[in-house]
Amino acid sequence: GSLASLGSVFGVGCGENTDMTVTGASTWQSGVTQPAREEVSYYRTQWKEGLFASCSVAVNLVAKWPNDGTTEIIYSTLDYATDSNNGPIYGWCHTTGMNFPDQATNSALN
């Protein structure tokens, strides 16, 4: 299954990926060399903590919690890269049209 396809049903998403499964991500990551990964600095996002908080209710029905509306936090790391925040930034989502702002609009981190 593809969360990109699910997102398109609800009018959210950031593009197309033919294999957004855990296996697909592992396959993609296997093509990124360790020296290239060591040059990467990234941050992850997640909705604010709370009983009814989420980036996307539809995604929460199929994805593990916590997530950023498209990516499950447990699968959002890149070995050998630097997680600039040592964990997720709360109150932001992966893309537009979700219950919290789009992470790309976070001027402090982009």
PECOR-V998500 format. One record per residue. RES is the residue in three letters. PSI is psi as a letter, one per 30 degrees, with the letter a starting at -180 (none if undefined). OMEGA is omega as a letter, one per 20 degrees, with the letter a starting at -180 (NA if undefined). Layout:
res | psi | omega
RES | PSI | OMEGA
RES | PSI | OMEGA
This chain:
res | psi | omega
GLY | l | a
SER | k | r
LEU | f | r
ALA | e | r
SER | e | r
LEU | e | r
GLY | e | a
SER | e | r
VAL | e | a
PHE | g | r
GLY | g | r
VAL | l | r
GLY | l | a
CYS | g | r
GLY | a | a
GLU | k | r
ASN | k | a
THR | f | r
ASP | i | a
MET | h | r
THR | l | r
VAL | e | r
THR | e | r
GLY | e | r
ALA | e | r
SER | e | r
THR | e | r
TRP | e | a
GLN | e | a
SER | f | r
GLY | f | r
VAL | j | a
THR | l | r
GLN | e | r
PRO | e | r
ALA | e | r
ARG | e | a
GLU | f | r
GLU | f | a
VAL | k | r
SER | k | a
TYR | l | r
TYR | l | a
ARG | l | a
THR | l | r
GLN | l | r
TRP | l | r
LYS | k | r
GLU | k | r
GLY | l | a
LEU | e | a
PHE | g | a
ALA | k | r
SER | l | r
CYS | e | a
SER | j | r
VAL | e | a
ALA | e | r
VAL | e | r
ASN | f | r
LEU | f | a
VAL | f | a
ALA | l | r
LYS | l | r
TRP | k | i
PRO | l | r
ASN | l | r
ASP | g | a
GLY | f | r
THR | e | a
THR | k | r
GLU | k | a
ILE | e | a
ILE | f | a
TYR | g | a
SER | g | r
THR | l | r
LEU | j | a
ASP | k | r
TYR | f | r
ALA | l | a
THR | j | r
ASP | j | a
SER | f | a
ASN | g | a
ASN | h | r
GLY | l | a
PRO | l | r
ILE | k | a
TYR | k | r
GLY | g | r
TRP | l | r
CYS | l | a
HIS | e | a
THR | a | a
THR | l | r
GLY | g | a
MET | a | a
ASN | f | r
PHE | l | a
PRO | l | r
ASP | k | a
GLN | f | r
ALA | f | a
THR | g | r
ASN | j | a
SER | f | r
ALA | f | a
LEU | f | r
ASN | none | NA
